[in-house]
């Protein structure tokens, strides 16, 4: 679509008060035009409708007051660059001293005898009340003050007040006239899923009068996010036959199998067949291989690599961590060097000279298989004839990162792997652009991991069990749901830092309906265990916010046995093979999806010793405990996934992976709560399919608004 400078595409520089400097600030937020501005949704709302009298407010409370300015404000220069303005304001129950800093204009605005609604954190000391830099609005007869005031994510150069004023002006431009964001859902669809009109939703999310109105707006816009994602996924689907010059011959499978001391399972053999058919069809393979930890995905990936190298092509295998890349390297090298093929490792720790040598070997075709991390997507890495790309734990890489690797050879086949067993009813929703192979059969001889569900009253016995496992030569994983105890804050209209928990958010509205047992945090719990519980045992921790080199070291220390207990977030769910790990403990287990816990459980039971998994939950919900008992009674990842789907809905299968998805840019959902919006998730995909069935290229007039909305989304992502 060509650049259009009207309607939703009107540049923000056309708004009042937006010059070159503020335009640059908006650009930092991904906002270039008014359409993108109205898609910059509030992160929370200040509830200024909770007006209180001065006498009834408690010290430190964040609330609103209707006060009369009792005397003219007085300003004074207290030091160079600092002006302080003070005034007294009153209501029927008392007096309040209000202070502003570097806002000398206040004395011309807050006039004696005028009434204002002040909003801020009140301080009470020795019978006196005070407010520091509160937000304020005049009481004007006939004009109602909004009870909910939006709080937006900001950047330097923009204030809450200016952002709100700009959004109000942008709404009028983007929702009217040519190139406006017009309605693109039919009456039938809106009625079926109880969705408001788009104009109502966009105004309602920015200027709600009630919490219900804000939620109604969020629901429609959440549907739109998933609907647009589904449209994009279906339009870009690689399921259509794309010719490839890599039309390999069927290899000598017997030679490949002779390299292993065991036979493949039936599921692996079926995956071999599917992969072989794809890579010998003359069309580009785009296949996803899913299966439990230990189901044999690596052997299937190696067979795909065997097809490629025996046909004279090169293979690139990309893993999300250096440790996992090294594990694959050892496995691939041991296998393929016996067959005469050269395998190399390209990771960040390789020296500059080593990288130059590997890159030259790849360019000249000396290296057949290269295994690495993000280092593979660097511009300096070029291939002579790359015929197959394998991506392990593909959800940890963004679409852009995967595309950069594939762009090194656009016709190369692609095989992705995921350790998450996906119910067949959900596979298309999450992986609509892949053909899916499911390894739903485990190799014989895999040890079972005994699983127990306990509450906090078992903690002392659990600590004793941890010590016993370590004394017997084992190692222990402890998984927590959060990184560290911290309070998220936002800047309000007056520049004050306000804890998010004090504001109204959609997340908080949902959480308020749920129980809140003590939350175990990785950093704090590791410190407590090290200082108070096991001071004689080396303990490490790892989480997603650590630098890559720190994570690699923490994991390497555990692999070598230098640390005996590893406290972690779910980042270890795609960790490496540690045969001496015999115990997995999951704290706040009710907060995890069953499939996520099942993957964590797969991190133990890989050696000769008996292994265990303990799920700790102080939940009072019978439903939550019954969910966890499913894990105690089942070992089949696909069955667990199906049961979890029936109990929780499909959203959590994506939501559990949301940390990686959002960071990587695959799904930029800002309002859709996938764990709650189950009906909308399926409805969005159903509607998207129906839309493309009757208008495959979105050329009909009724889809004009959809094209504009999609273009605005695309620009934000770019």
ABEGO torsion letter per residue (X at the ends): XBBBABEAABBAAABBGBBAAAAAAAAAAGBABAAAAAABBBABBBBAABBBBAAABBBGBBBBBBBBBABBBBBBBABBGBBBBBBBBBBAAEBBBBBBBGBAAAAAABBBGBBBBBBBBBBBBGGBBBBBGBBBBBBBBGBBBBABBBBBBBBBGBBAAAAAAAAAAAAAAAABEBGBBBBABBAAAAAAAGBBBAAAAAAAAABBABAAAAAAAAAAAAAAAAAAAAAAAAAABAABBBBBABBBBBBBAAAAAAABABBBBAAAAAAAAAAAAAAAAGBBBBBBBBEBBGAGAAAAAAAAAAAAAAAGBBBBBBBABAAAAAAAAAAAAAAAAAAGBBBBBBBAABBAAAAAAAAAAAAAGABABBBBBAAAABAABBBABBABBBBBGAAABBAAAAAAAAAABAABBBBBBBABBBBAAAAAAABAABBBBBBABBBBGBBBBBBBBBBAAAAAAAAAAAAAAAAAGBBBBBBBABABBBBBBBBBAAGBBBBAAABBBAAAAAAAABBBBBBBBAAAAAAAAAAAABAABBBBBBBAABBAAAAAAAAAAAAAGABABBBBBAAAAABBBBAABABBBBBGAAABBAAAAAAAAAABGABABBBBBBBBBABABAAAAAAAAAAAABABAAAAAAAAAAAAEAAAAAAAAAAAAAAAGABABAABBAAAAAAAAAAAAAAAAAAAAABAAGABAAAAAAAAAAAAAAAAAX
